Amino acid sequence: MTDKLIDSGPVLLDLDADGVARLRLNRPEAANGMNVELLKALHSAIMLVHGESRVRAVVLSGEGRHFCAGGDVRDFASKGEGLPDYLREATSWLQIAVSALVQLRPPVIAAVHGFAAGGGGFGLACAADLVVAAESAKFFSGAVRVGMAPDAGVTVTLARLVGLRKAMEILLTNPTLTAREALDAGLLTKVVPDETVRDEALALARTIVALPPKAIAATKRLLWQGLGSSLDSQLPDEARTVSELSGTADSREGLAAVIVRRSPNFTGE
Ligand SMILES: CCCCCCCCCCCCC[C@H](O)CC(=O)SCCNC(=O)CCNC(=O)[C@H](O)C(C)(C)COP(=O)(O)OP(=O)(O)OC[C@H]1O[C@@H](n2cnc3c(N)ncnc32)[C@H](O)[C@@H]1OP(=O)(O)O
């Protein structure tokens, strides 16, 4: 049984009985190019996920031939002299959406096919917690190609994923990376045959939803927090978190199951 939480508009959201939410960019006529309407819808969908306790993992994908081709370049052209003012608002919506995605308790798995380009496409892929890419998928930043700088947090996320030297190459020279090149650089979790990308992303999601959600959420939080922390400041938070989680029913159940070598029955408590 699947709940259609948002069933029309530029972003679709549904939730299956296992707690896997599917967040889909839905402007296929524009390669899911991001305009303000899509970004506001994306932020609203993320906030809906944030408030929905049944969600245990999120699979993010794009309708049509591409994951997302970044900012809506046709929108770009229509704004003329007014683009800087328009982008001041539009880009802030992209930054808010990326921040909300990273702060979501459930992990986000991007299922990328076609192109992932620009702040919307390349940026969202970099901000996802895991990325499953089709063999034919391609990735590029595109920012400098349109006289802009990277956004969507890419100057942090990409540099941490692939290292500063590689991030400089990718963002300054704007290569189109094949899925294999993106995987080798450290951008992706796995590359799969084109026809299996969504199933593989869902399989990864089901692996996660079978584990204690409080432990999963805490692990995601600590990893993102660690990007900007020193070891000395992170160690006490890890210890505090381990202590807190050890008092949960799921932790007791997991320990008991390991001792007697049986499968655990987690409740999420
Ligand atoms: C600079 C954009 C700002 C616009 C303001 C809107 C606010 C957005 C929110 C803030 C954004 C902040 C700034 C942003 O982060 C900056 C960037 O994203 S820079 C990168 C911009 N993107 C690109 O340069 C990619 C452009 N697209 C392509 O290069 C190619 O389409 C592709 C992705 C390589 C795929 O090529 P193909 O497989 O050949 O597919 P098509 O080209 O046939 O595309 C199908 C269809 O979709 C239309 N389309 C493709 N990309 C976009 C796009 N980015 N915006 C709008 N429409 C797009 C394309 O025209 C085709 O339409 P059709 O011609 O069939 O009607």
The ligand as an SDF file (V2000), in Angstrom:
LIG
                    3D

 66 68  0  0  0  0  0  0  0  0999 V2000
   21.1730   29.3560  -14.6900 C   0  0  0  0  0  0  0  0  0  0  0  0
   19.8110   28.9430  -14.3410 C   0  0  0  0  0  0  0  0  0  0  0  0
   19.0210   29.9240  -13.4950 C   0  0  0  0  0  0  0  0  0  0  0  0
   17.5370   29.9330  -13.8850 C   0  0  0  0  0  0  0  0  0  0  0  0
   16.6480   30.5870  -12.8580 C   0  0  0  0  0  0  0  0  0  0  0  0
   15.7260   29.5890  -12.2170 C   0  0  0  0  0  0  0  0  0  0  0  0
   15.9580   29.4690  -10.7330 C   0  0  0  0  0  0  0  0  0  0  0  0
   16.5710   28.1560  -10.4180 C   0  0  0  0  0  0  0  0  0  0  0  0
   16.9390   27.9930   -8.9930 C   0  0  0  0  0  0  0  0  0  0  0  0
   18.2700   28.5220   -8.6930 C   0  0  0  0  0  0  0  0  0  0  0  0
   19.3490   28.0080   -9.6100 C   0  0  0  0  0  0  0  0  0  0  0  0
   20.6330   28.6170   -9.2050 C   0  0  0  0  0  0  0  0  0  0  0  0
   21.6130   28.6020  -10.3200 C   0  0  0  0  0  0  0  0  0  0  0  0
   21.8620   27.2120  -10.8310 C   0  0  0  0  0  0  0  0  0  0  0  0
   22.2650   26.3610   -9.7780 O   0  0  0  0  0  0  0  0  0  0  0  0
   22.9360   27.3140  -11.8710 C   0  0  0  0  0  0  0  0  0  0  0  0
   22.9650   26.1260  -12.7260 C   0  0  0  0  0  0  0  0  0  0  0  0
   22.2150   25.1800  -12.5960 O   0  0  0  0  0  0  0  0  0  0  0  0
   24.1540   26.1970  -13.9530 S   0  0  0  0  0  0  0  0  0  0  0  0
   23.7750   24.7960  -14.9590 C   0  0  0  0  0  0  0  0  0  0  0  0
   22.5050   25.0320  -15.7380 C   0  0  0  0  0  0  0  0  0  0  0  0
   22.1520   23.8430  -16.4790 N   0  0  0  0  0  0  0  0  0  0  0  0
   22.7630   23.5050  -17.6530 C   0  0  0  0  0  0  0  0  0  0  0  0
   23.6340   24.1820  -18.1460 O   0  0  0  0  0  0  0  0  0  0  0  0
   22.2790   22.2480  -18.3280 C   0  0  0  0  0  0  0  0  0  0  0  0
   21.4770   22.6280  -19.5710 C   0  0  0  0  0  0  0  0  0  0  0  0
   21.0210   21.4330  -20.2800 N   0  0  0  0  0  0  0  0  0  0  0  0
   21.8710   20.7130  -21.0730 C   0  0  0  0  0  0  0  0  0  0  0  0
   23.0450   20.9700  -21.2010 O   0  0  0  0  0  0  0  0  0  0  0  0
   21.2670   19.5240  -21.7710 C   0  0  0  0  0  0  0  0  0  0  0  0
   19.8740   19.6730  -21.7840 O   0  0  0  0  0  0  0  0  0  0  0  0
   21.5930   18.2000  -21.0640 C   0  0  0  0  0  0  0  0  0  0  0  0
   21.2920   18.2880  -19.5880 C   0  0  0  0  0  0  0  0  0  0  0  0
   23.0610   17.8780  -21.2990 C   0  0  0  0  0  0  0  0  0  0  0  0
   20.7150   17.0960  -21.6490 C   0  0  0  0  0  0  0  0  0  0  0  0
   20.8460   17.1260  -23.0620 O   0  0  0  0  0  0  0  0  0  0  0  0
   19.8510   16.2230  -23.9240 P   0  0  0  0  0  0  0  0  0  0  0  0
   19.8920   14.8180  -23.4770 O   0  0  0  0  0  0  0  0  0  0  0  0
   20.1660   16.5270  -25.3530 O   0  0  0  0  0  0  0  0  0  0  0  0
   18.4160   16.7230  -23.5630 O   0  0  0  0  0  0  0  0  0  0  0  0
   17.7350   17.9990  -24.1470 P   0  0  0  0  0  0  0  0  0  0  0  0
   18.7440   19.0640  -24.2720 O   0  0  0  0  0  0  0  0  0  0  0  0
   16.9710   17.5900  -25.3530 O   0  0  0  0  0  0  0  0  0  0  0  0
   16.7120   18.4130  -22.9670 O   0  0  0  0  0  0  0  0  0  0  0  0
   15.3940   17.9360  -22.9740 C   0  0  0  0  0  0  0  0  0  0  0  0
   14.5090   19.1520  -22.8420 C   0  0  0  0  0  0  0  0  0  0  0  0
   14.8070   19.7630  -21.5520 O   0  0  0  0  0  0  0  0  0  0  0  0
   15.1990   21.1070  -21.7950 C   0  0  0  0  0  0  0  0  0  0  0  0
   16.2340   21.4310  -20.8170 N   0  0  0  0  0  0  0  0  0  0  0  0
   17.4010   20.8090  -20.6300 C   0  0  0  0  0  0  0  0  0  0  0  0
   18.0940   21.3810  -19.6280 N   0  0  0  0  0  0  0  0  0  0  0  0
   17.3210   22.4140  -19.1810 C   0  0  0  0  0  0  0  0  0  0  0  0
   17.4930   23.3990  -18.1520 C   0  0  0  0  0  0  0  0  0  0  0  0
   18.5730   23.4190  -17.3570 N   0  0  0  0  0  0  0  0  0  0  0  0
   16.5100   24.3050  -17.9950 N   0  0  0  0  0  0  0  0  0  0  0  0
   15.3870   24.2580  -18.7740 C   0  0  0  0  0  0  0  0  0  0  0  0
   15.1580   23.3400  -19.7570 N   0  0  0  0  0  0  0  0  0  0  0  0
   16.1410   22.4430  -19.9370 C   0  0  0  0  0  0  0  0  0  0  0  0
   15.7180   21.1660  -23.2040 C   0  0  0  0  0  0  0  0  0  0  0  0
   15.6110   22.4820  -23.7010 O   0  0  0  0  0  0  0  0  0  0  0  0
   14.7900   20.1990  -23.9020 C   0  0  0  0  0  0  0  0  0  0  0  0
   13.5630   20.8550  -24.1220 O   0  0  0  0  0  0  0  0  0  0  0  0
   12.9610   20.8730  -25.6140 P   0  0  0  0  0  0  0  0  0  0  0  0
   14.0120   21.5720  -26.4310 O   0  0  0  0  0  0  0  0  0  0  0  0
   12.7960   19.4330  -25.9860 O   0  0  0  0  0  0  0  0  0  0  0  0
   11.6860   21.6500  -25.4810 O   0  0  0  0  0  0  0  0  0  0  0  0
  1  2  1  0
  2  3  1  0
  3  4  1  0
  4  5  1  0
  5  6  1  0
  6  7  1  0
  7  8  1  0
  8  9  1  0
  9 10  1  0
 10 11  1  0
 11 12  1  0
 12 13  1  0
 13 14  1  0
 14 15  1  0
 14 16  1  0
 16 17  1  0
 17 18  2  0
 17 19  1  0
 19 20  1  0
 20 21  1  0
 21 22  1  0
 22 23  1  0
 23 24  2  0
 23 25  1  0
 25 26  1  0
 26 27  1  0
 27 28  1  0
 28 29  2  0
 28 30  1  0
 30 31  1  0
 30 32  1  0
 32 33  1  0
 32 34  1  0
 32 35  1  0
 35 36  1  0
 36 37  1  0
 37 38  2  0
 37 39  1  0
 37 40  1  0
 40 41  1  0
 41 42  2  0
 41 43  1  0
 41 44  1  0
 44 45  1  0
 45 46  1  0
 46 47  1  0
 46 61  1  0
 47 48  1  0
 48 49  1  0
 48 59  1  0
 49 50  1  0
 49 58  1  0
 50 51  2  0
 51 52  1  0
 52 53  1  0
 52 58  2  0
 53 54  1  0
 53 55  2  0
 55 56  1  0
 56 57  2  0
 57 58  1  0
 59 60  1  0
 59 61  1  0
 61 62  1  0
 62 63  1  0
 63 64  2  0
 63 65  1  0
 63 66  1  0
M  END
$$$$
